[in-house]
Amino acid sequence: MNRVATTDKRSDGFGAQFQNIIFDILFTSAMTPHVQYVFPSNIEPMQFEHNYTQDPDFAARMIRFMNLDAVFRMAPPIHVAPPIHVAPPIHVAPPIHVAPPIRVNRYKGTETYKFCEANLTRLLETDVFKLIKRMFFENKVSPYANNNNNNNYNNNNNNAFYNVAVHVRNHSPQEMRIHKRTNESAQYYIGVMRHIISSYKGIAPIRFHIHSQRNVDPAFAQFANMGSTFQCVMHLDESVEDAFSGLVFADALITSASSFSYVAAMLTDGTVYYKKFWHKPSMKWIIGDNLQ
Protein backbone atom coordinates (compact mmCIF):
# COMPACT_ATOMS: atom_id res chain seq x y z
CA MET A 1 0.00 0.00 0.00
CA ASN A 2 1.37 3.45 -0.98
CA ARG A 3 1.29 5.92 1.90
CA VAL A 4 0.97 9.66 1.47
CA ALA A 5 0.42 12.49 3.96
CA THR A 6 -1.26 15.83 3.49
CA THR A 7 -2.43 18.85 5.45
CA ASP A 8 -5.91 18.73 6.92
CA LYS A 9 -8.51 20.88 5.20
CA ARG A 10 -8.91 24.35 6.70
CA SER A 11 -10.14 27.78 5.63
CA ASP A 12 -7.75 30.17 7.40
CA GLY A 13 -5.79 32.95 5.74
CA PHE A 14 -2.71 32.59 3.55
CA GLY A 15 -0.15 32.81 6.37
CA ALA A 16 -1.76 30.21 8.63
CA GLN A 17 -2.20 27.70 5.81
CA PHE A 18 1.28 28.27 4.38
CA GLN A 19 2.78 27.71 7.84
CA ASN A 20 0.72 24.54 8.29
CA ILE A 21 1.80 23.16 4.92
CA ILE A 22 5.50 23.93 5.49
CA PHE A 23 5.46 22.38 8.97
CA ASP A 24 3.71 19.26 7.67
CA ILE A 25 6.29 18.90 4.89
CA LEU A 26 9.18 19.33 7.35
CA PHE A 27 7.67 16.84 9.79
CA THR A 28 7.02 14.26 7.07
CA SER A 29 10.57 14.55 5.74
CA ALA A 30 12.18 14.34 9.18
CA MET A 31 10.01 11.78 10.95
CA THR A 32 8.43 9.62 8.24
CA PRO A 33 10.73 9.80 5.20
CA HIS A 34 9.07 6.68 3.74
CA VAL A 35 5.81 8.66 3.44
CA GLN A 36 5.23 11.00 0.51
CA TYR A 37 3.81 14.45 1.30
CA VAL A 38 1.18 15.66 -1.16
CA PHE A 39 0.18 19.32 -1.44
CA PRO A 40 -3.47 19.61 -0.31
CA SER A 41 -4.81 21.10 -3.55
CA ASN A 42 -3.64 17.95 -5.34
CA ILE A 43 -6.17 16.01 -3.28
CA GLU A 44 -9.11 18.39 -2.94
CA PRO A 45 -9.92 22.09 -3.51
CA MET A 46 -8.55 24.62 -0.99
CA GLN A 47 -10.26 27.66 0.53
CA PHE A 48 -8.70 30.79 2.03
CA GLU A 49 -10.05 33.57 4.23
CA HIS A 50 -9.49 37.30 3.68
CA ASN A 51 -10.70 37.41 0.09
CA TYR A 52 -11.75 41.01 0.54
CA THR A 53 -12.32 41.65 -3.19
CA GLN A 54 -14.40 38.47 -3.65
CA ASP A 55 -11.99 37.34 -6.35
CA PRO A 56 -13.19 33.94 -7.67
CA ASP A 57 -9.55 33.13 -8.51
CA PHE A 58 -8.32 33.94 -4.99
CA ALA A 59 -7.61 30.36 -3.86
CA ALA A 60 -5.84 29.57 -7.12
CA ARG A 61 -3.76 32.73 -6.71
CA MET A 62 -2.66 31.72 -3.23
CA ILE A 63 -1.69 28.24 -4.44
CA ARG A 64 0.27 29.71 -7.36
CA PHE A 65 2.00 32.13 -5.02
CA MET A 66 3.17 29.32 -2.70
CA ASN A 67 4.38 27.47 -5.82
CA LEU A 68 4.65 24.07 -4.14
CA ASP A 69 1.79 22.11 -5.70
CA ALA A 70 3.80 20.93 -8.71
CA VAL A 71 6.64 19.61 -6.54
CA PHE A 72 4.58 17.89 -3.83
CA ARG A 73 2.15 15.94 -5.95
CA MET A 74 0.94 12.38 -6.02
CA ALA A 75 3.46 10.06 -7.62
CA PRO A 76 2.07 8.60 -10.85
CA PRO A 77 1.40 4.87 -10.79
CA ILE A 78 4.26 2.76 -12.04
CA HIS A 79 3.45 1.31 -15.43
CA VAL A 80 4.38 -2.32 -15.79
CA ALA A 81 4.76 -3.32 -19.40
CA PRO A 82 3.12 -6.64 -20.24
CA PRO A 83 5.55 -9.44 -21.01
CA ILE A 84 6.47 -10.05 -24.62
CA HIS A 85 4.94 -13.31 -25.80
CA VAL A 86 6.20 -15.38 -28.64
CA ALA A 87 3.04 -16.26 -30.47
CA PRO A 88 1.82 -19.38 -28.70
CA PRO A 89 -0.51 -21.82 -30.31
CA ILE A 90 -3.19 -20.75 -27.81
CA HIS A 91 -3.75 -17.05 -27.07
CA VAL A 92 -3.15 -16.19 -23.42
CA ALA A 93 -4.48 -12.82 -22.22
CA PRO A 94 -1.83 -10.64 -20.51
CA PRO A 95 -2.17 -10.35 -16.74
CA ILE A 96 -4.24 -7.46 -15.40
CA HIS A 97 -2.20 -5.14 -13.18
CA VAL A 98 -4.14 -3.41 -10.41
CA ALA A 99 -2.55 -0.26 -8.99
CA PRO A 100 -1.88 -0.64 -5.26
CA PRO A 101 -4.29 1.33 -3.05
CA ILE A 102 -3.15 4.69 -1.72
CA ARG A 103 -3.62 5.48 1.96
CA VAL A 104 -3.85 9.24 2.67
CA ASN A 105 -2.96 10.35 6.18
CA ARG A 106 -4.30 13.81 7.04
CA TYR A 107 -2.41 15.51 9.82
CA LYS A 108 -4.89 16.65 12.45
CA GLY A 109 -4.76 20.42 12.61
CA THR A 110 -1.49 21.58 14.13
CA GLU A 111 -0.20 18.22 15.39
CA THR A 112 3.18 18.73 13.68
CA TYR A 113 3.79 22.18 15.18
CA LYS A 114 5.31 21.10 18.50
CA PHE A 115 8.06 19.11 16.79
CA CYS A 116 8.73 21.75 14.13
CA GLU A 117 8.91 24.66 16.55
CA ALA A 118 11.17 22.75 18.93
CA ASN A 119 13.54 21.99 16.04
CA LEU A 120 12.93 25.07 13.88
CA THR A 121 16.53 26.31 13.67
CA ARG A 122 17.74 22.93 12.42
CA LEU A 123 14.79 22.32 10.11
CA LEU A 124 15.32 25.63 8.31
CA GLU A 125 18.73 24.31 7.21
CA THR A 126 17.45 21.03 5.75
CA ASP A 127 17.42 20.20 2.06
CA VAL A 128 13.64 19.94 1.98
CA PHE A 129 13.22 23.45 3.39
CA LYS A 130 15.79 24.76 0.90
CA LEU A 131 13.60 23.20 -1.80
CA ILE A 132 10.50 24.92 -0.37
CA LYS A 133 12.36 28.21 -0.30
CA ARG A 134 13.77 27.84 -3.80
CA MET A 135 10.36 27.03 -5.24
CA PHE A 136 8.68 29.93 -3.44
CA PHE A 137 11.19 32.48 -4.76
CA GLU A 138 11.18 31.05 -8.28
CA ASN A 139 10.14 33.68 -10.84
CA LYS A 140 9.52 36.32 -8.14
CA VAL A 141 11.08 39.78 -8.34
CA SER A 142 11.99 41.92 -5.35
CA PRO A 143 9.62 44.87 -4.87
CA TYR A 144 12.70 46.84 -3.83
CA ALA A 145 14.43 46.35 -7.19
CA ASN A 146 13.36 49.81 -8.32
CA ASN A 147 15.12 51.57 -5.45
CA ASN A 148 18.22 49.37 -5.45
CA ASN A 149 21.11 49.39 -7.87
CA ASN A 150 20.71 45.66 -8.43
CA ASN A 151 18.01 43.05 -8.20
CA ASN A 152 19.81 40.71 -5.80
CA TYR A 153 18.08 41.22 -2.47
CA ASN A 154 20.83 39.25 -0.70
CA ASN A 155 23.46 41.82 -1.70
CA ASN A 156 23.16 44.94 0.44
CA ASN A 157 26.50 46.53 -0.50
CA ASN A 158 25.17 48.68 -3.34
CA ASN A 159 21.57 49.19 -2.26
CA ALA A 160 20.12 52.66 -2.41
CA PHE A 161 18.17 51.95 0.82
CA TYR A 162 18.31 49.56 3.75
CA ASN A 163 14.73 48.32 3.52
CA VAL A 164 13.03 47.30 6.78
CA ALA A 165 9.58 45.71 6.51
CA VAL A 166 7.27 46.15 9.50
CA HIS A 167 4.21 43.90 9.70
CA VAL A 168 1.55 45.59 11.82
CA ARG A 169 -1.27 43.07 12.18
CA ASN A 170 -4.64 44.70 12.71
CA HIS A 171 -7.20 42.07 13.64
CA SER A 172 -10.76 42.49 12.46
CA PRO A 173 -13.50 43.11 15.06
CA GLN A 174 -14.73 39.54 14.41
CA GLU A 175 -11.27 38.07 15.14
CA MET A 176 -10.97 40.14 18.30
CA ARG A 177 -14.45 39.11 19.45
CA ILE A 178 -14.41 35.40 18.56
CA HIS A 179 -10.74 34.50 18.92
CA LYS A 180 -9.92 37.02 21.66
CA ARG A 181 -7.10 38.50 19.57
CA THR A 182 -5.53 41.81 20.50
CA ASN A 183 -3.45 44.24 18.47
CA GLU A 184 0.07 45.15 19.50
CA SER A 185 0.68 48.75 20.52
CA ALA A 186 2.33 50.93 17.90
CA GLN A 187 4.94 51.70 20.56
CA TYR A 188 6.20 48.12 20.37
CA TYR A 189 7.02 48.42 16.67
CA ILE A 190 8.39 51.94 17.04
CA GLY A 191 10.64 50.72 19.85
CA VAL A 192 12.16 48.07 17.57
CA MET A 193 12.46 50.62 14.76
CA ARG A 194 14.34 52.98 17.09
CA HIS A 195 16.69 50.14 18.02
CA ILE A 196 17.41 49.48 14.34
CA ILE A 197 18.13 53.16 13.75
CA SER A 198 20.51 53.40 16.72
CA SER A 199 22.37 50.15 15.95
CA TYR A 200 22.55 50.42 12.16
CA LYS A 201 26.11 50.73 10.83
CA GLY A 202 25.39 50.80 7.11
CA ILE A 203 25.78 53.64 4.64
CA ALA A 204 22.49 53.42 2.73
CA PRO A 205 19.66 55.31 4.46
CA ILE A 206 17.02 53.29 6.28
CA ARG A 207 13.58 53.05 4.70
CA PHE A 208 10.83 51.49 6.82
CA HIS A 209 7.93 49.86 4.97
CA ILE A 210 4.91 49.54 7.25
CA HIS A 211 2.50 46.87 6.03
CA SER A 212 -0.91 46.96 7.65
CA GLN A 213 -4.66 46.94 7.10
CA ARG A 214 -7.44 49.41 7.74
CA ASN A 215 -6.74 52.48 9.87
CA VAL A 216 -3.16 52.42 11.08
CA ASP A 217 -2.21 54.05 14.39
CA PRO A 218 -1.34 57.76 13.84
CA ALA A 219 1.73 57.21 16.03
CA PHE A 220 3.47 55.80 12.95
CA ALA A 221 2.89 59.04 11.00
CA GLN A 222 4.17 61.04 13.96
CA PHE A 223 7.27 58.85 14.13
CA ALA A 224 7.85 59.24 10.38
CA ASN A 225 7.73 63.03 10.67
CA MET A 226 10.54 62.91 13.21
CA GLY A 227 12.96 61.21 10.83
CA SER A 228 15.89 62.93 9.18
CA THR A 229 18.06 59.82 8.81
CA PHE A 230 15.26 57.45 7.82
CA GLN A 231 12.09 57.30 5.74
CA CYS A 232 8.74 55.62 6.26
CA VAL A 233 6.48 54.27 3.52
CA MET A 234 2.96 53.10 4.34
CA HIS A 235 1.56 50.01 2.58
CA LEU A 236 -2.11 49.69 3.52
CA ASP A 237 -4.56 47.05 2.32
CA GLU A 238 -2.24 45.66 -0.33
CA SER A 239 -2.81 42.29 -1.95
CA VAL A 240 -1.50 39.21 -0.17
CA GLU A 241 1.16 38.77 -2.84
CA ASP A 242 2.43 42.37 -2.65
CA ALA A 243 2.43 42.52 1.15
CA PHE A 244 4.12 39.15 1.63
CA SER A 245 6.74 39.95 -1.01
CA GLY A 246 7.47 43.18 0.84
CA LEU A 247 8.20 41.15 3.98
CA VAL A 248 10.32 38.34 2.52
CA PHE A 249 12.48 40.50 0.25
CA ALA A 250 13.34 43.12 2.89
CA ASP A 251 16.82 43.52 4.38
CA ALA A 252 15.22 43.28 7.82
CA LEU A 253 11.77 42.19 9.00
CA ILE A 254 9.87 43.16 12.14
CA THR A 255 7.19 40.53 12.66
CA SER A 256 3.88 40.74 14.47
CA ALA A 257 2.06 38.03 16.42
CA SER A 258 0.81 36.55 13.17
CA SER A 259 1.48 33.51 11.01
CA PHE A 260 1.68 35.81 7.98
CA SER A 261 4.95 37.42 9.08
CA TYR A 262 6.08 34.29 10.97
CA VAL A 263 6.22 32.36 7.67
CA ALA A 264 7.89 35.35 6.01
CA ALA A 265 10.54 35.21 8.75
CA MET A 266 11.14 31.55 7.93
CA LEU A 267 11.64 32.32 4.24
CA THR A 268 13.57 35.60 4.31
CA ASP A 269 17.35 35.94 4.18
CA GLY A 270 17.06 39.26 6.01
CA THR A 271 17.52 39.97 9.71
CA VAL A 272 14.41 38.98 11.68
CA TYR A 273 13.06 40.86 14.72
CA TYR A 274 10.54 38.43 16.17
CA LYS A 275 7.48 39.38 18.23
CA LYS A 276 6.81 36.81 20.95
CA PHE A 277 3.59 34.83 20.60
CA TRP A 278 2.49 31.19 20.68
CA HIS A 279 4.66 30.10 17.73
CA LYS A 280 8.27 29.67 18.87
CA PRO A 281 11.16 31.42 17.06
CA SER A 282 14.32 30.25 15.37
CA MET A 283 17.43 30.70 17.50
CA LYS A 284 18.80 32.95 14.74
CA TRP A 285 16.05 35.53 15.15
CA ILE A 286 16.34 38.61 17.37
CA ILE A 287 13.60 38.81 20.03
CA GLY A 288 12.02 42.21 19.58
CA ASP A 289 10.43 42.13 23.04
CA ASN A 290 13.92 42.11 24.57
CA LEU A 291 14.77 45.42 22.88
CA GLN A 292 12.07 47.47 24.60
C-alpha positions, 0 to 999 in steps of 0.5 A: 500500500502506498502511503501519502500524507497531506495537510488537513482541510482548513479555511484560514488565511494565507499565512496560517495555511502556508505555515501549516503546509510547510510544517507538515512537509518538514515533519514528514521529511524528518520523521516519516521519510518513507511517506510521501507528502502531497500538497493539499490542492492535489487532493481536494480544492482549498479555501482561504479567508481574507478574500476582501475583493471576492476574487473567484480566482483567490484560492488559485492565486494563493496556491500559485504564489506558494508554488509548491503544488507541482513539486509535492504531488501524487506520484504517478502509478508505475506502469508495468509493461506486459511481457512479450509473448512469442506467439503461442498456439493458444492465445493467453491474455496478458495479466491485469495489473491493479494499482496498489491502493493509496492510503492518505494520512491527514495531519490533524490540525497543528499536530506537527507544530510542537516538533517543528517549533522545537527543532525550527533552527535545524529544520530551516537548514534542511534540504527539503526546506531549501527546496521549499524556499527555492520554489517559493522564490522562483520567478519572483522579483523583489519589490525593492528592485526599483530603489536598489542598484541591483536586483539581488536582495541578498546583496546589500552593499550597493543598495540605495536603501536599507529596507526594513519591513514592519508587519503591523497586524490589525485584527478584524473586530470579528477576530478580536471578538471570537478568537480574543485576539488583541493588536500590539501597541504601535509603541512596540514596533516603534521601539524596535524601529528605534533600536534598528536606527541606533544600531545600524552601521550601514551607509544606505539610508534606512527606509521602513515599509509599514505593512498593515490593514485598515486604519493604522495608528497615527503614532506611525505618522508622527514617528515618520515626521521625526525622521531625518536619517530614515524614511517611512512608507505606508503600505495599507490594504495591499494584496497578499502577494504584494504585502508578503513579497514586501516582507520576505524580500526586505533587508530586515523584517519586524514581525507581528504576532501573526502567522503571515509574518512568521512564515515570512521570517522563515523564508527571508534571508534578512535579519528577523526581529521576532514578536513573541507569541504562541509560535516559537522562534528560530534561535537565529532571530532577534527577540524584539520584546527584549529590545524594549 
